[in-house]
Amino acid sequence: MTARDSPQSRGTSRPPVFFGGSPAAALPVAARHADTCLTWGEPPAAVARKIARVREPADARGRKLSYGIRLHVISRDTAKEAWAEAGRILDGLDPAAVKAAHERFSASESAGQRAMAALSGGRTDRLEIHPNLWAGFGLVRPGAGTALVASHEQVAERMAEFAALGIEHFILSGRPHLEEAIRFGECVRPLIPDADAADRLAAV
C-alpha cells in the first residue's frame, strides 16, 4: 500500500484506505468510504469508464479520491526481448490447464475475475489487448492477470497513458519478483519525468 496523505485522511489518525472492487454495488462504496480506488489492469478505455463511475458519486458527496492500478511488468532493453520473455512464459503453460482455469475464472463470483478471464477469452493467440498490455498472466493465474510487456521506454509511455486518465498509484510486480523490481528501478523509473509521480510508485 502506498502510504500517502489523502484529502479525507489528512489531519486524522487513520491511514488512507485503498479499495478495490468491480461490481456495480462496490463502486458507490468506494465513493463513500475509500481514499483510493484500485483497479486491475484493463485497457485504458475500460479504466477510464471505471474511474468515471466512481468519480460521479464521489463528486456528489464532495469527496475527491485518487486512483490506482495493479499490473505486472515485463520490461527489457528492447520490445523484442520483452515479448520473447512473454512467449517463454506462454510456452510453459499446459493447454489443458489454460482451458480449466478459464472455465473456473469465467464462473467466478468475482466480477473482477470474470473481467480478467474475458480479456483473453481463454485463447493464447490474441493476448495483446492494448499496445504493450498482455493478458497472458491471467490465463492460469487468479487475480490481476495483465502485464506491461515492452521496452523500458514503452513501459514508461504506457504508464503515462494511464496517468493521463487519473491513475496516481501503480502497484507493480514481476516474475521473478526481485529481478524485475531491480530492472524496473534501474531502467524504467528514471524515465518517468514527474518526480512526484515516481514517488507514488509502489512495487511489490
Disulfide bonds with the S-S distance in Angstrom:
none
